[in-house]
Amino acid sequence: MSLVFDWSALRALTDGPGTGGVLRREAADFRVEEVPAYALSGEGEYVFVQLEKTGHTTAHVVRELCAQLGVRDRDVGVAGLKDRHAVTTQWLSLPARAEARLPSLSLEGVRILNVTRHGNKLAMGHLRGNRFVVRVREAQGQAAQAAGILDVLTARGVPNYFGPQRFGLGGLNAEEGLRVVRGESRVKDPRVRRFLTTALQSTVFNGFVSLRLQGGLFAGLLEGDMAKKHDTGGVFMVQDPQAESARAERGEVSATGTLFGRKVKPLTGAAGELEQQALAALGLTPAMFSSRKGDRRLTRIFLEDASVHPEEDGYTVAFTLPKGSFATSVLRELMKTSVDAAADLDAPSSDAVDGSPEGSDE
């Protein structure tokens, strides 16, 4: 298996042709709205600001806020990182003293939608998910095809692959991540080294998901799997795969994959054998990830409120995803193209695994 990100190396769930088409002809073709994890109280020591931005990363907007409002970077709270190649809406929290200066905020492509108060600072990952509205152009007459594929994804779930934004321009971050874990990298910045290592973690995870799809195990479970309940988030070891697979087929539980690190144990049994296969394909071992804490990630996620609307030159698709998942995993199934694979997109977003961005595509 190559360390360079390539959609064609990852098994799709749906068979048959896709719609084709192109994305991001203009910023408004890709809209993302953050779905908060909780309702804001309207009172408290923190000012919560809902921003709509175009042409800016979240990090750039935060820097401008700090400069114009006179606050420190560490005092600004965000739930996820949204990139600049879209129209994105998200909440930020600020110290109360910044509220009086908000009317003077001036940044082209950024506008304030709402201002309210809450008692706690917003933290990374404190969101339920993201709502996507995406225009697919140069796909004339393909709306019905897209709707059929979307129906399958809604019923069966979506492979929870890390998308290309996780792997940098050209999909090369995991290659440098391998040099980091081998002690061969010249990168000195600790934050960059962590991010490169997470790209390597993500490559192993993607390989594990692809192997499950190849083996007809997308909705099934193996002995030794660590499965997660979709309603409560509870995680348990699968000892009777036949019994638990019935629950998985109903969409109640799904397998998780390992984001390797010192705080998470590898899978065991038949699931562990499959996981070892994903590692061995890249010449890796769990011990190589000792610099990371590690985590578990669902191999399957479910869409909410999904729909397709025909357009003169293609179609618009809308859906909501849970935090940490990538819209490109859905769009790849619909279009059957290398969605965003070569695009100069920013690092992914939404929530954090082991202290680093996991992603929700924007």
TORKOL-4160 file (C-alpha; in steps of 0.2 Angstrom, whole numbers, padded with zeros to 4 digits, m for minus):
362
<pt num="1" X="0000" Y="0000" Z="0000"/>
<pt num="2" X="0007" Y="0017" Z="m0005"/>
<pt num="3" X="0008" Y="0031" Z="0008"/>
<pt num="4" X="0003" Y="0044" Z="m0004"/>
<pt num="5" X="m0016" Y="0047" Z="m0003"/>
<pt num="6" X="m0026" Y="0040" Z="m0017"/>
<pt num="7" X="m0044" Y="0037" Z="m0018"/>
<pt num="8" X="m0043" Y="0023" Z="m0031"/>
<pt num="9" X="m0033" Y="0013" Z="m0018"/>
<pt num="10" X="m0048" Y="0014" Z="m0006"/>
<pt num="11" X="m0063" Y="0003" Z="m0009"/>
<pt num="12" X="m0079" Y="0012" Z="m0012"/>
<pt num="13" X="m0095" Y="0005" Z="m0004"/>
<pt num="14" X="m0106" Y="0008" Z="m0019"/>
<pt num="15" X="m0104" Y="m0001" Z="m0035"/>
<pt num="16" X="m0107" Y="0005" Z="m0053"/>
<pt num="17" X="m0103" Y="0022" Z="m0061"/>
<pt num="18" X="m0104" Y="0039" Z="m0052"/>
<pt num="19" X="m0110" Y="0055" Z="m0058"/>
<pt num="20" X="m0093" Y="0063" Z="m0062"/>
<pt num="21" X="m0093" Y="0082" Z="m0061"/>
<pt num="22" X="m0082" Y="0095" Z="m0053"/>
<pt num="23" X="m0082" Y="0104" Z="m0036"/>
<pt num="24" X="m0078" Y="0121" Z="m0030"/>
<pt num="25" X="m0079" Y="0131" Z="m0046"/>
<pt num="26" X="m0083" Y="0145" Z="m0034"/>
<pt num="27" X="m0083" Y="0147" Z="m0015"/>
<pt num="28" X="m0102" Y="0146" Z="m0014"/>
<pt num="29" X="m0102" Y="0129" Z="m0022"/>
<pt num="30" X="m0096" Y="0122" Z="m0005"/>
<pt num="31" X="m0106" Y="0127" Z="0010"/>
<pt num="32" X="m0103" Y="0121" Z="0028"/>
<pt num="33" X="m0112" Y="0126" Z="0043"/>
<pt num="34" X="m0107" Y="0120" Z="0060"/>
<pt num="35" X="m0120" Y="0111" Z="0070"/>
<pt num="36" X="m0117" Y="0115" Z="0089"/>
<pt num="37" X="m0116" Y="0102" Z="0102"/>
<pt num="38" X="m0127" Y="0111" Z="0114"/>
<pt num="39" X="m0139" Y="0126" Z="0115"/>
<pt num="40" X="m0131" Y="0142" Z="0121"/>
<pt num="41" X="m0138" Y="0149" Z="0138"/>
<pt num="42" X="m0138" Y="0168" Z="0133"/>
<pt num="43" X="m0129" Y="0173" Z="0148"/>
<pt num="44" X="m0112" Y="0170" Z="0156"/>
<pt num="45" X="m0094" Y="0177" Z="0155"/>
<pt num="46" X="m0090" Y="0172" Z="0137"/>
<pt num="47" X="m0096" Y="0180" Z="0121"/>
<pt num="48" X="m0101" Y="0168" Z="0108"/>
<pt num="49" X="m0100" Y="0175" Z="0090"/>
<pt num="50" X="m0107" Y="0166" Z="0075"/>
<pt num="51" X="m0097" Y="0170" Z="0059"/>
<pt num="52" X="m0099" Y="0167" Z="0041"/>
<pt num="53" X="m0083" Y="0168" Z="0031"/>
<pt num="54" X="m0077" Y="0166" Z="0014"/>
<pt num="55" X="m0059" Y="0165" Z="0008"/>
<pt num="56" X="m0051" Y="0163" Z="0026"/>
<pt num="57" X="m0045" Y="0149" Z="0036"/>
<pt num="58" X="m0052" Y="0148" Z="0054"/>
<pt num="59" X="m0034" Y="0151" Z="0060"/>
<pt num="60" X="m0032" Y="0167" Z="0050"/>
<pt num="61" X="m0049" Y="0174" Z="0056"/>
<pt num="62" X="m0044" Y="0171" Z="0074"/>
<pt num="63" X="m0027" Y="0180" Z="0071"/>
<pt num="64" X="m0037" Y="0195" Z="0065"/>
<pt num="65" X="m0049" Y="0194" Z="0079"/>
<pt num="66" X="m0035" Y="0195" Z="0091"/>
<pt num="67" X="m0027" Y="0209" Z="0083"/>
<pt num="68" X="m0043" Y="0220" Z="0081"/>
<pt num="69" X="m0051" Y="0216" Z="0097"/>
<pt num="70" X="m0036" Y="0216" Z="0108"/>
<pt num="71" X="m0037" Y="0198" Z="0115"/>
<pt num="72" X="m0025" Y="0184" Z="0116"/>
<pt num="73" X="m0025" Y="0169" Z="0104"/>
<pt num="74" X="m0027" Y="0157" Z="0119"/>
<pt num="75" X="m0042" Y="0166" Z="0125"/>
<pt num="76" X="m0052" Y="0162" Z="0108"/>
<pt num="77" X="m0062" Y="0146" Z="0108"/>
<pt num="78" X="m0066" Y="0136" Z="0092"/>
<pt num="79" X="m0075" Y="0120" Z="0090"/>
<pt num="80" X="m0067" Y="0116" Z="0073"/>
<pt num="81" X="m0056" Y="0122" Z="0059"/>
<pt num="82" X="m0064" Y="0127" Z="0043"/>
<pt num="83" X="m0054" Y="0130" Z="0027"/>
<pt num="84" X="m0054" Y="0145" Z="0015"/>
<pt num="85" X="m0061" Y="0136" Z="m0001"/>
<pt num="86" X="m0079" Y="0137" Z="0004"/>
<pt num="87" X="m0092" Y="0148" Z="0013"/>
<pt num="88" X="m0092" Y="0142" Z="0031"/>
<pt num="89" X="m0102" Y="0146" Z="0046"/>
<pt num="90" X="m0095" Y="0143" Z="0064"/>
<pt num="91" X="m0096" Y="0149" Z="0082"/>
<pt num="92" X="m0081" Y="0156" Z="0091"/>
<pt num="93" X="m0080" Y="0161" Z="0110"/>
<pt num="94" X="m0071" Y="0177" Z="0116"/>
<pt num="95" X="m0068" Y="0185" Z="0133"/>
<pt num="96" X="m0083" Y="0196" Z="0138"/>
<pt num="97" X="m0072" Y="0212" Z="0136"/>
<pt num="98" X="m0071" Y="0209" Z="0118"/>
<pt num="99" X="m0090" Y="0212" Z="0115"/>
<pt num="100" X="m0089" Y="0231" Z="0115"/>
<pt num="101" X="m0077" Y="0230" Z="0101"/>
<pt num="102" X="m0086" Y="0218" Z="0090"/>
<pt num="103" X="m0095" Y="0232" Z="0080"/>
<pt num="104" X="m0078" Y="0238" Z="0074"/>
<pt num="105" X="m0072" Y="0221" Z="0067"/>
<pt num="106" X="m0068" Y="0223" Z="0049"/>
<pt num="107" X="m0062" Y="0209" Z="0038"/>
<pt num="108" X="m0067" Y="0206" Z="0020"/>
<pt num="109" X="m0077" Y="0190" Z="0017"/>
<pt num="110" X="m0081" Y="0189" Z="0035"/>
<pt num="111" X="m0098" Y="0194" Z="0043"/>
<pt num="112" X="m0106" Y="0192" Z="0060"/>
<pt num="113" X="m0122" Y="0183" Z="0060"/>
<pt num="114" X="m0126" Y="0181" Z="0079"/>
<pt num="115" X="m0119" Y="0187" Z="0096"/>
<pt num="116" X="m0124" Y="0179" Z="0112"/>
<pt num="117" X="m0117" Y="0174" Z="0129"/>
<pt num="118" X="m0113" Y="0157" Z="0137"/>
<pt num="119" X="m0105" Y="0152" Z="0154"/>
<pt num="120" X="m0091" Y="0141" Z="0146"/>
<pt num="121" X="m0077" Y="0144" Z="0133"/>
<pt num="122" X="m0079" Y="0134" Z="0117"/>
<pt num="123" X="m0067" Y="0120" Z="0115"/>
<pt num="124" X="m0061" Y="0110" Z="0101"/>
<pt num="125" X="m0073" Y="0096" Z="0097"/>
<pt num="126" X="m0088" Y="0104" Z="0105"/>
<pt num="127" X="m0099" Y="0102" Z="0090"/>
<pt num="128" X="m0112" Y="0089" Z="0085"/>
<pt num="129" X="m0107" Y="0089" Z="0067"/>
<pt num="130" X="m0107" Y="0099" Z="0051"/>
<pt num="131" X="m0121" Y="0103" Z="0038"/>
<pt num="132" X="m0115" Y="0102" Z="0020"/>
<pt num="133" X="m0123" Y="0110" Z="0004"/>
<pt num="134" X="m0112" Y="0106" Z="m0011"/>
<pt num="135" X="m0115" Y="0110" Z="m0029"/>
<pt num="136" X="m0108" Y="0097" Z="m0042"/>
<pt num="137" X="m0106" Y="0105" Z="m0059"/>
<pt num="138" X="m0103" Y="0097" Z="m0076"/>
<pt num="139" X="m0114" Y="0083" Z="m0071"/>
<pt num="140" X="m0129" Y="0087" Z="m0082"/>
<pt num="141" X="m0144" Y="0074" Z="m0080"/>
<pt num="142" X="m0135" Y="0065" Z="m0066"/>
<pt num="143" X="m0146" Y="0070" Z="m0051"/>
<pt num="144" X="m0156" Y="0054" Z="m0052"/>
<pt num="145" X="m0140" Y="0044" Z="m0052"/>
<pt num="146" X="m0134" Y="0054" Z="m0037"/>
<pt num="147" X="m0151" Y="0052" Z="m0028"/>
<pt num="148" X="m0150" Y="0033" Z="m0030"/>
<pt num="149" X="m0132" Y="0032" Z="m0023"/>
<pt num="150" X="m0137" Y="0043" Z="m0009"/>
<pt num="151" X="m0151" Y="0032" Z="m0004"/>
<pt num="152" X="m0139" Y="0017" Z="m0002"/>
<pt num="153" X="m0127" Y="0028" Z="0009"/>
<pt num="154" X="m0142" Y="0034" Z="0019"/>
<pt num="155" X="m0147" Y="0016" Z="0022"/>
<pt num="156" X="m0130" Y="0007" Z="0024"/>
<pt num="157" X="m0119" Y="0021" Z="0031"/>
<pt num="158" X="m0103" Y="0029" Z="0023"/>
<pt num="159" X="m0085" Y="0023" Z="0025"/>
<pt num="160" X="m0077" Y="0035" Z="0037"/>
<pt num="161" X="m0062" Y="0037" Z="0028"/>
<pt num="162" X="m0050" Y="0052" Z="0031"/>
<pt num="163" X="m0051" Y="0063" Z="0016"/>
<pt num="164" X="m0037" Y="0071" Z="0006"/>
<pt num="165" X="m0036" Y="0087" Z="0017"/>
<pt num="166" X="m0029" Y="0076" Z="0030"/>
<pt num="167" X="m0014" Y="0072" Z="0020"/>
<pt num="168" X="m0008" Y="0089" Z="0013"/>
<pt num="169" X="m0005" Y="0095" Z="m0005"/>
<pt num="170" X="m0001" Y="0080" Z="m0016"/>
<pt num="171" X="m0006" Y="0068" Z="m0002"/>
<pt num="172" X="0012" Y="0067" Z="0005"/>
<pt num="173" X="0011" Y="0071" Z="0023"/>
<pt num="174" X="0010" Y="0052" Z="0028"/>
<pt num="175" X="0027" Y="0049" Z="0019"/>
<pt num="176" X="0035" Y="0063" Z="0030"/>
<pt num="177" X="0026" Y="0056" Z="0045"/>
<pt num="178" X="0035" Y="0039" Z="0042"/>
<pt num="179" X="0051" Y="0048" Z="0042"/>
<pt num="180" X="0046" Y="0056" Z="0059"/>
<pt num="181" X="0042" Y="0040" Z="0067"/>
<pt num="182" X="0058" Y="0032" Z="0061"/>
<pt num="183" X="0068" Y="0047" Z="0067"/>
<pt num="184" X="0074" Y="0052" Z="0050"/>
<pt num="185" X="0064" Y="0068" Z="0048"/>
<pt num="186" X="0072" Y="0085" Z="0048"/>
<pt num="187" X="0056" Y="0093" Z="0053"/>
<pt num="188" X="0059" Y="0101" Z="0070"/>
<pt num="189" X="0043" Y="0110" Z="0075"/>
<pt num="190" X="0034" Y="0098" Z="0087"/>
<pt num="191" X="0017" Y="0103" Z="0081"/>
<pt num="192" X="0021" Y="0100" Z="0063"/>
<pt num="193" X="0029" Y="0083" Z="0068"/>
<pt num="194" X="0013" Y="0078" Z="0078"/>
<pt num="195" X="0002" Y="0083" Z="0063"/>
<pt num="196" X="0013" Y="0073" Z="0051"/>
<pt num="197" X="0012" Y="0058" Z="0063"/>
<pt num="198" X="m0007" Y="0059" Z="0063"/>
<pt num="199" X="m0007" Y="0058" Z="0044"/>
<pt num="200" X="0002" Y="0041" Z="0046"/>
<pt num="201" X="m0011" Y="0036" Z="0058"/>
<pt num="202" X="m0024" Y="0040" Z="0046"/>
<pt num="203" X="m0016" Y="0031" Z="0032"/>
<pt num="204" X="m0017" Y="0015" Z="0042"/>
<pt num="205" X="m0035" Y="0018" Z="0047"/>
<pt num="206" X="m0040" Y="0021" Z="0029"/>
<pt num="207" X="m0031" Y="0004" Z="0024"/>
<pt num="208" X="m0041" Y="m0005" Z="0038"/>
<pt num="209" X="m0057" Y="0002" Z="0032"/>
<pt num="210" X="m0053" Y="m0003" Z="0014"/>
<pt num="211" X="m0049" Y="m0021" Z="0020"/>
<pt num="212" X="m0066" Y="m0022" Z="0029"/>
<pt num="213" X="m0075" Y="m0017" Z="0013"/>
<pt num="214" X="m0065" Y="m0029" Z="0002"/>
<pt num="215" X="m0069" Y="m0043" Z="0014"/>
<pt num="216" X="m0088" Y="m0039" Z="0015"/>
<pt num="217" X="m0086" Y="m0033" Z="0033"/>
<pt num="218" X="m0092" Y="m0015" Z="0031"/>
<pt num="219" X="m0108" Y="m0018" Z="0042"/>
<pt num="220" X="m0102" Y="m0034" Z="0050"/>
<pt num="221" X="m0091" Y="m0037" Z="0065"/>
<pt num="222" X="m0076" Y="m0049" Z="0069"/>
<pt num="223" X="m0071" Y="m0057" Z="0085"/>
<pt num="224" X="m0060" Y="m0045" Z="0094"/>
<pt num="225" X="m0068" Y="m0029" Z="0086"/>
<pt num="226" X="m0070" Y="m0014" Z="0097"/>
<pt num="227" X="m0088" Y="m0009" Z="0092"/>
<pt num="228" X="m0096" Y="0007" Z="0096"/>
<pt num="229" X="m0115" Y="0011" Z="0100"/>
<pt num="230" X="m0121" Y="0025" Z="0089"/>
<pt num="231" X="m0134" Y="0030" Z="0101"/>
<pt num="232" X="m0124" Y="0031" Z="0117"/>
<pt num="233" X="m0106" Y="0031" Z="0111"/>
<pt num="234" X="m0102" Y="0016" Z="0122"/>
<pt num="235" X="m0088" Y="0005" Z="0116"/>
<pt num="236" X="m0087" Y="m0014" Z="0119"/>
<pt num="237" X="m0076" Y="m0029" Z="0113"/>
<pt num="238" X="m0085" Y="m0041" Z="0102"/>
<pt num="239" X="m0084" Y="m0059" Z="0108"/>
<pt num="240" X="m0099" Y="m0066" Z="0098"/>
<pt num="241" X="m0098" Y="m0058" Z="0081"/>
<pt num="242" X="m0113" Y="m0068" Z="0074"/>
<pt num="243" X="m0125" Y="m0060" Z="0088"/>
<pt num="244" X="m0117" Y="m0043" Z="0087"/>
<pt num="245" X="m0117" Y="m0042" Z="0068"/>
<pt num="246" X="m0136" Y="m0042" Z="0068"/>
<pt num="247" X="m0135" Y="m0026" Z="0078"/>
<pt num="248" X="m0122" Y="m0019" Z="0066"/>
<pt num="249" X="m0133" Y="m0023" Z="0051"/>
<pt num="250" X="m0147" Y="m0013" Z="0059"/>
<pt num="251" X="m0136" Y="0002" Z="0061"/>
<pt num="252" X="m0135" Y="0001" Z="0080"/>
<pt num="253" X="m0117" Y="m0002" Z="0082"/>
<pt num="254" X="m0101" Y="m0001" Z="0070"/>
<pt num="255" X="m0083" Y="m0007" Z="0071"/>
<pt num="256" X="m0070" Y="0005" Z="0076"/>
<pt num="257" X="m0052" Y="0006" Z="0069"/>
<pt num="258" X="m0037" Y="0010" Z="0079"/>
<pt num="259" X="m0027" Y="0027" Z="0078"/>
<pt num="260" X="m0012" Y="0020" Z="0086"/>
<pt num="261" X="m0003" Y="0027" Z="0101"/>
<pt num="262" X="0003" Y="0023" Z="0118"/>
<pt num="263" X="m0014" Y="0025" Z="0127"/>
<pt num="264" X="m0024" Y="0013" Z="0115"/>
<pt num="265" X="m0023" Y="m0005" Z="0113"/>
<pt num="266" X="m0022" Y="m0014" Z="0096"/>
<pt num="267" X="m0037" Y="m0025" Z="0092"/>
<pt num="268" X="m0036" Y="m0044" Z="0095"/>
<pt num="269" X="m0043" Y="m0060" Z="0087"/>
<pt num="270" X="m0048" Y="m0060" Z="0069"/>
<pt num="271" X="m0050" Y="m0041" Z="0070"/>
<pt num="272" X="m0033" Y="m0039" Z="0076"/>
<pt num="273" X="m0026" Y="m0050" Z="0061"/>
<pt num="274" X="m0035" Y="m0038" Z="0049"/>
<pt num="275" X="m0027" Y="m0023" Z="0058"/>
<pt num="276" X="m0010" Y="m0031" Z="0057"/>
<pt num="277" X="m0012" Y="m0033" Z="0039"/>
<pt num="278" X="m0016" Y="m0015" Z="0037"/>
<pt num="279" X="0000" Y="m0011" Z="0047"/>
<pt num="280" X="0011" Y="m0023" Z="0038"/>
<pt num="281" X="0006" Y="m0016" Z="0021"/>
<pt num="282" X="0015" Y="0000" Z="0026"/>
<pt num="283" X="0029" Y="m0009" Z="0036"/>
<pt num="284" X="0023" Y="m0002" Z="0052"/>
<pt num="285" X="0021" Y="m0008" Z="0070"/>
<pt num="286" X="0010" Y="m0001" Z="0084"/>
<pt num="287" X="0026" Y="0004" Z="0094"/>
<pt num="288" X="0031" Y="0016" Z="0081"/>
<pt num="289" X="0017" Y="0028" Z="0087"/>
<pt num="290" X="0022" Y="0029" Z="0105"/>
<pt num="291" X="0024" Y="0048" Z="0103"/>
<pt num="292" X="0005" Y="0049" Z="0101"/>
<pt num="293" X="m0009" Y="0045" Z="0114"/>
<pt num="294" X="m0020" Y="0037" Z="0101"/>
<pt num="295" X="m0039" Y="0035" Z="0100"/>
<pt num="296" X="m0053" Y="0025" Z="0091"/>
<pt num="297" X="m0063" Y="0030" Z="0076"/>
<pt num="298" X="m0079" Y="0023" Z="0069"/>
<pt num="299" X="m0077" Y="0014" Z="0053"/>
<pt num="300" X="m0094" Y="0019" Z="0047"/>
<pt num="301" X="m0105" Y="0035" Z="0050"/>
<pt num="302" X="m0123" Y="0039" Z="0045"/>
<pt num="303" X="m0130" Y="0053" Z="0035"/>
<pt num="304" X="m0144" Y="0064" Z="0042"/>
<pt num="305" X="m0156" Y="0075" Z="0032"/>
<pt num="306" X="m0148" Y="0070" Z="0015"/>
<pt num="307" X="m0156" Y="0076" Z="m0001"/>
<pt num="308" X="m0152" Y="0080" Z="m0020"/>
<pt num="309" X="m0158" Y="0094" Z="m0030"/>
<pt num="310" X="m0156" Y="0094" Z="m0049"/>
<pt num="311" X="m0147" Y="0109" Z="m0057"/>
<pt num="312" X="m0145" Y="0114" Z="m0075"/>
<pt num="313" X="m0127" Y="0109" Z="m0075"/>
<pt num="314" X="m0128" Y="0095" Z="m0062"/>
<pt num="315" X="m0135" Y="0094" Z="m0045"/>
<pt num="316" X="m0134" Y="0101" Z="m0027"/>
<pt num="317" X="m0132" Y="0088" Z="m0013"/>
<pt num="318" X="m0135" Y="0092" Z="0005"/>
<pt num="319" X="m0132" Y="0081" Z="0021"/>
<pt num="320" X="m0126" Y="0082" Z="0039"/>
<pt num="321" X="m0111" Y="0072" Z="0045"/>
<pt num="322" X="m0106" Y="0069" Z="0063"/>
<pt num="323" X="m0090" Y="0078" Z="0069"/>
<pt num="324" X="m0074" Y="0071" Z="0063"/>
<pt num="325" X="m0080" Y="0065" Z="0047"/>
<pt num="326" X="m0076" Y="0071" Z="0029"/>
<pt num="327" X="m0089" Y="0076" Z="0016"/>
<pt num="328" X="m0077" Y="0070" Z="0003"/>
<pt num="329" X="m0080" Y="0052" Z="0008"/>
<pt num="330" X="m0098" Y="0055" Z="0003"/>
<pt num="331" X="m0094" Y="0065" Z="m0013"/>
<pt num="332" X="m0082" Y="0051" Z="m0018"/>
<pt num="333" X="m0096" Y="0038" Z="m0018"/>
<pt num="334" X="m0108" Y="0050" Z="m0028"/>
<pt num="335" X="m0095" Y="0055" Z="m0041"/>
<pt num="336" X="m0083" Y="0041" Z="m0042"/>
<pt num="337" X="m0069" Y="0053" Z="m0045"/>
<pt num="338" X="m0053" Y="0058" Z="m0035"/>
<pt num="339" X="m0063" Y="0071" Z="m0026"/>
<pt num="340" X="m0051" Y="0085" Z="m0020"/>
<pt num="341" X="m0036" Y="0073" Z="m0021"/>
<pt num="342" X="m0025" Y="0086" Z="m0029"/>
<pt num="343" X="m0033" Y="0102" Z="m0022"/>
<pt num="344" X="m0023" Y="0114" Z="m0012"/>
<pt num="345" X="m0034" Y="0113" Z="0003"/>
<pt num="346" X="m0031" Y="0117" Z="0021"/>
<pt num="347" X="m0028" Y="0105" Z="0035"/>
<pt num="348" X="m0044" Y="0096" Z="0040"/>
<pt num="349" X="m0055" Y="0102" Z="0054"/>
<pt num="350" X="m0070" Y="0099" Z="0066"/>
<pt num="351" X="m0065" Y="0090" Z="0081"/>
<pt num="352" X="m0049" Y="0083" Z="0088"/>
<pt num="353" X="m0041" Y="0066" Z="0091"/>
<pt num="354" X="m0026" Y="0065" Z="0102"/>
<pt num="355" X="m0025" Y="0084" Z="0101"/>
<pt num="356" X="m0024" Y="0086" Z="0083"/>
<pt num="357" X="m0037" Y="0090" Z="0070"/>
<pt num="358" X="m0047" Y="0075" Z="0064"/>
<pt num="359" X="m0058" Y="0084" Z="0051"/>
<pt num="360" X="m0075" Y="0086" Z="0045"/>
<pt num="361" X="m0069" Y="0091" Z="0028"/>
<pt num="362" X="m0070" Y="0110" Z="0031"/>
